[in-house]
Amino acid sequence: MSDKIFTPVRFGAIDLRNRVVMAPLTRIRAGADGVPGDLLVEHYRQRASVGMIVTEGTWPVGEGRTWIGQPGIETAEHVAGWRRVADAVHAAGGTIVMQVMHGGRISHPQVSLSGRVVAPSAVAAPGDIRVPDGREPLPVPHALTTAEIDEVVAGFVAASRNAIAAGLDGIELHSANGYLLHEFLSPASNQRTDEYGGSPENRARLAVRVATEVAAAVGADRTGIRISPEHNIQGALETDADDVLATYLALAAGLAPLGLAFVDILHADPAGPLVQKIRGAVRAPVIVNTGFGVQTTREEAVRLVGEDAGDAVAVGRAVIANPDLVERWAAGADENAPDAATFYIGGASGYTDYPARTASA
């Protein structure tokens, strides 16, 4: 049982050499233009021994940018930069998919390249956000019209085509953690009364539509999606258990016929009934992840896969600090500790300078 996490698996058309997945990790090292440079290339190359890398959230259109320094996948320059990343990871024997992320209302007019912030409804998220000169409260967003929703969908499709053109192995659609697609799922952030709001089925409609159209464009066997039911973050609250179950089963019912490569579920109890009901309904391989509360340990990851709570485990901070994490886990070796103070500061410190086991022995 303890060895299953180190065995290969196939998600659609995507081959994983083991079942340790690098979680999507915001690192804001791409500069103001969002083009991946040498630092990003080296960072991802170093971590190619995980079964699959999921990139940091990457904006499909400038209106969807959440942070300065976040990479994009909108322009020819973005595609060229990501091609360098994909080539480096593949040369090291790895697999890499892109998380395509529209930030929705988690942005600011000084950050969004359209000068506005959009969401399902004109309801501001709580808290503040980093802007060029400090921090500002999160603004009241513009409520998307149905015609503008069509443009959002088209942006996801174009970005996904760009990622595949750049040589990445697949796509993960970000429908979690309070960003745009999740904002439509949550009754707290989605107060619409049209076909995209109200009932669980209506609130799930946009995520299903985006997944359907992206799968048609790049192949369902190269398309995945990330969800975070009950995570209750950034104002995308989901506190009614019955509504949560109905919403995510409606989402799963819409996704199941597509034959997606994988579904990535962030939840505090991956083996619990909610996650497992979603897993049974969605009919796709499932990556599980316990979220931001505590660092995922070797013991937990081995147990979750060994007991079939998921087909793979997404790991965040341990992969930040250990570019050779799988080798360390296989050998039962000590791990570097992550330095949270360096997560978002830019530069190589805490990004590409963590030693591999051979270098630290």
Secondary structure as UniProt FT lines:
FT   TURN            2..3
FT   HELIX           4..6
FT   STRAND          9..11
FT   TURN            12..13
FT   STRAND          14..16
FT   STRAND          20..22
FT   TURN            31..34
FT   HELIX           38..46
FT   TURN            47..49
FT   STRAND          52..54
FT   STRAND          58..59
FT   HELIX           62..64
FT   TURN            68..69
FT   HELIX           76..91
FT   TURN            92..93
FT   STRAND          96..100
FT   TURN            104..105
FT   TURN            109..111
FT   TURN            113..114
FT   STRAND          118..119
FT   STRAND          128..131
FT   TURN            132..133
FT   STRAND          134..137
FT   STRAND          142..143
FT   HELIX           146..165
FT   TURN            166..167
FT   STRAND          170..175
FT   TURN            177..178
FT   HELIX           180..185
FT   TURN            187..189
FT   TURN            195..196
FT   HELIX           200..203
FT   HELIX           205..218
FT   HELIX           220..222
FT   STRAND          223..227
FT   TURN            229..230
FT   TURN            234..235
FT   HELIX           241..255
FT   HELIX           256..258
FT   STRAND          262..266
FT   TURN            270..271
FT   HELIX           273..282
FT   STRAND          286..289
FT   HELIX           298..306
FT   TURN            307..308
FT   STRAND          312..315
FT   HELIX           317..321
FT   TURN            323..324
FT   HELIX           325..331
FT   HELIX           340..342
FT   TURN            343..344
FT   TURN            349..352
FT   HELIX           357..360
//
